[in-house]
C-alpha cells in the first residue's frame, strides 16, 4: 500500500475531509435558507434537500472493495463534489420558471440515490455494482440529476459566479465519469454492464 493510499484510508483524512464538506455545506445551506426566508421560493428548499441527501448517503456508504489512489482522481472528485456548494441565490434569473427543472432534478436524484444505496462514492471506487432502477437507463443517473437540477438553478438564479460554478461542475462530472469507468471496467461484470447500458448521462445522446 503506497503512502497516498494510507493517507486516504486514515481516520485523520476522513475527519478533515468530512469537516471541510460540512463547513462548505453549512455556508451553502445558510445562503439558500436565508434567501428562502426573504422570497419563500420553495425550490431553494429542494436544493438544500438535494445536498443534504447526498451528504447522508456519503456518510452511510459501504466500505469499497477497491478505491483509486491516483492523486488526479481524488482532485477531480473533490472539485466535482464541492463545486455545487458554491452556488448562491440571486435576485434575477434568465428563466425564473426553471423551478420545474429543479424539481425534476431533485426527484431524479432521490430515485438515483435510492437505486445506488450504500454504493455511493466520491472518488473512483468499486462497491456493489448497481444495475437496477435508473441504472438500467443510463450508467450515471446521479450525475444526470446534478446537471438537470443545477442547470435549472442557474436559469432561475443567473449570475456570472453561478454560471462559472456550473461550467466547472459539468466539466469535472464528465472527467469523473471517464475516470470512474476506467477504474470500474477492471471488473468483467462492469464491462458487461457497459455493453448492456450504452449511454452515460442522456439516453440516445451520451
Secondary structure in CASP SS format (residue, H / E / C, confidence):
PFRMAT SS
TARGET T0000
AUTHOR 0000-0000-0000
METHOD secondary structure of the structure
MODEL  1
X C 1.00
X C 1.00
X H 1.00
X H 1.00
X H 1.00
X H 1.00
X H 1.00
X H 1.00
X C 1.00
X C 1.00
X H 1.00
X H 1.00
X H 1.00
X H 1.00
X H 1.00
X H 1.00
X H 1.00
X H 1.00
X H 1.00
X H 1.00
X H 1.00
X H 1.00
X H 1.00
X H 1.00
X H 1.00
X H 1.00
X H 1.00
X H 1.00
X H 1.00
X H 1.00
X H 1.00
X H 1.00
X H 1.00
X H 1.00
X H 1.00
X H 1.00
X H 1.00
X H 1.00
X H 1.00
X C 1.00
X C 1.00
X H 1.00
X H 1.00
X H 1.00
X H 1.00
X H 1.00
X H 1.00
X H 1.00
X H 1.00
X H 1.00
X H 1.00
X H 1.00
X H 1.00
X H 1.00
X H 1.00
X H 1.00
X H 1.00
X H 1.00
X H 1.00
X C 1.00
X C 1.00
X C 1.00
X C 1.00
X C 1.00
X C 1.00
X E 1.00
X E 1.00
X C 1.00
X C 1.00
X C 1.00
X H 1.00
X H 1.00
X H 1.00
X H 1.00
X H 1.00
X H 1.00
X H 1.00
X H 1.00
X H 1.00
X H 1.00
X H 1.00
X H 1.00
X H 1.00
X H 1.00
X H 1.00
X H 1.00
X C 1.00
X C 1.00
X C 1.00
X C 1.00
X C 1.00
X C 1.00
X C 1.00
X C 1.00
X C 1.00
X H 1.00
X H 1.00
X H 1.00
X H 1.00
X H 1.00
X H 1.00
X H 1.00
X H 1.00
X H 1.00
X H 1.00
X H 1.00
X H 1.00
X H 1.00
X H 1.00
X H 1.00
X H 1.00
X H 1.00
X H 1.00
X H 1.00
X H 1.00
X H 1.00
X H 1.00
X H 1.00
X H 1.00
X C 1.00
X C 1.00
X C 1.00
X C 1.00
X C 1.00
X E 1.00
X E 1.00
X C 1.00
X C 1.00
X C 1.00
X C 1.00
X C 1.00
X C 1.00
X H 1.00
X H 1.00
X H 1.00
X H 1.00
X C 1.00
X C 1.00
X C 1.00
X C 1.00
X H 1.00
X H 1.00
X H 1.00
X H 1.00
X H 1.00
X H 1.00
X H 1.00
X H 1.00
X H 1.00
X H 1.00
X H 1.00
X H 1.00
X H 1.00
X H 1.00
X H 1.00
X H 1.00
X C 1.00
X C 1.00
X C 1.00
X H 1.00
X H 1.00
X H 1.00
X H 1.00
X H 1.00
X H 1.00
X H 1.00
X H 1.00
X H 1.00
X H 1.00
X H 1.00
X H 1.00
X H 1.00
X H 1.00
X H 1.00
X H 1.00
X H 1.00
X H 1.00
X H 1.00
X H 1.00
X H 1.00
X H 1.00
X H 1.00
X H 1.00
X H 1.00
X C 1.00
X C 1.00
X C 1.00
X H 1.00
X H 1.00
X H 1.00
X H 1.00
X H 1.00
X H 1.00
X H 1.00
X H 1.00
X H 1.00
X C 1.00
X C 1.00
X C 1.00
X C 1.00
X C 1.00
X C 1.00
X C 1.00
X C 1.00
X C 1.00
X C 1.00
END
